């Protein structure tokens, strides 16, 4: 009887997984077909990429699933399953990022001490400003995920692997990601332009502060700073900002994992009893947000993880085909390499007793393959260039959207507070890095 029940449960879970994959494919195709939209807002603009449409459509499907026929509903157990798929799928983006920057490692060595040490400011600044504010506003453990970094894709992967995306920390980093995606570029452009207009810091220091780890936010901040400089200095601003952003997206993964995340956890333990508040934003552990099911987002087994990697790769090929006109056959080699890198990184994590997260192993393996140390680096760089990194993000945000409805009660409680905290964390990372860069520059 027990074996039969287990078989039925496995069959039902397999059906739910395939239904999720079908929903994800439909949402991704629609999102990529809609494409990008640009909205002018004051001195800057907001660019809504396909990843935003995918996130919104996935969330809407979960919110309105009760109005759909039973067979079409995105049930809460399925939303937890989407969160479970999201965690290993995010490693595919980490692999792509590592493959992109491996051949730029010599540039990092030549960048100088200012570019290296400003990285401390990027990640410590978010905590020093964002964490106390979050606690004063009544945000609890979500504050850790929302303030240990600016909450881009590697941060989602780190929190997902450490805590799970259905945890308070997972809700915090996802809320920070959504806020940053929708409003981050316009906020940092206005803020960086205002700070630059004060003429307190050297333009190069401001440029280094602009490399927050997000391409769109870096471009927005660097553009605002460069607009206030002479033409020759403006060109250097773009160069320093790009170099800083490169360091943040490579070395930054290790900073967030081994320095800023432990610091955020320690800061929460120390400060929460002192300045923490309890209000409508606070989510006690027994709030019953998931009372409809006791299913938790457990780590998928190896077969489940391989399935997630392969299907995320298939979705990436579809997104790359629609948005960048690269046929699936042309991008298949890059996708296969990315899946192989993730598999090797996953196995290395297991061989080391899971003491070093898969995020680190995947980054190291990917960076080596395109670094000067690899004899096939040139061919691999040419191969991986066939897949645009934005095409890798859309599938991730599709699964994030499909999993988000279960956490809407928590997001509703956080409300405007998480937006304020996100802006404070973004301001903190810019100011922190600028201060340190200014010190070494002078």
Secondary structure, 3 states (H helix, E strand, C coil): CHHHHHHHHHHHHHHHHHHHHHHHHHHHHHHHHHCCEEEEECCEEEEECHHHHHHHHHHHHHHCHHHCCHHHCCCHHHHHHHHHHHHHHHHHHHHHHHHHHHHHHHHHHCCCHHHHHHHHHHHHHHHHHHHHHHHHCCCCCHHHHHHCCCCCHHHHHHHHHHCCCCCHHHHHHHHHHHHHHHHHHHHHHHHHHHHHHCCCCCHHHHHHHHCCCCHHHHHHHHHHHHCCCCHHHHHHHHHHHHHHHHHHHHHHHHHHHHHHHHHHHHHHHHHHHHHCCCCCCCCCCCCCCCCCCCCCCCCCCHHHHHHHHHHHHHHHHHHHHHHHCCCHHHHHHHHHHHHHHHHHHHHHHHHCCCCCCHHHHHHHHHHHHHCCCCCCHHHHHHHHCCCCHHHHHHHHHHHHHHHHHHHHHHHHHHHHHHHHHHHHHHHHHHHHHHHHHHHHHC
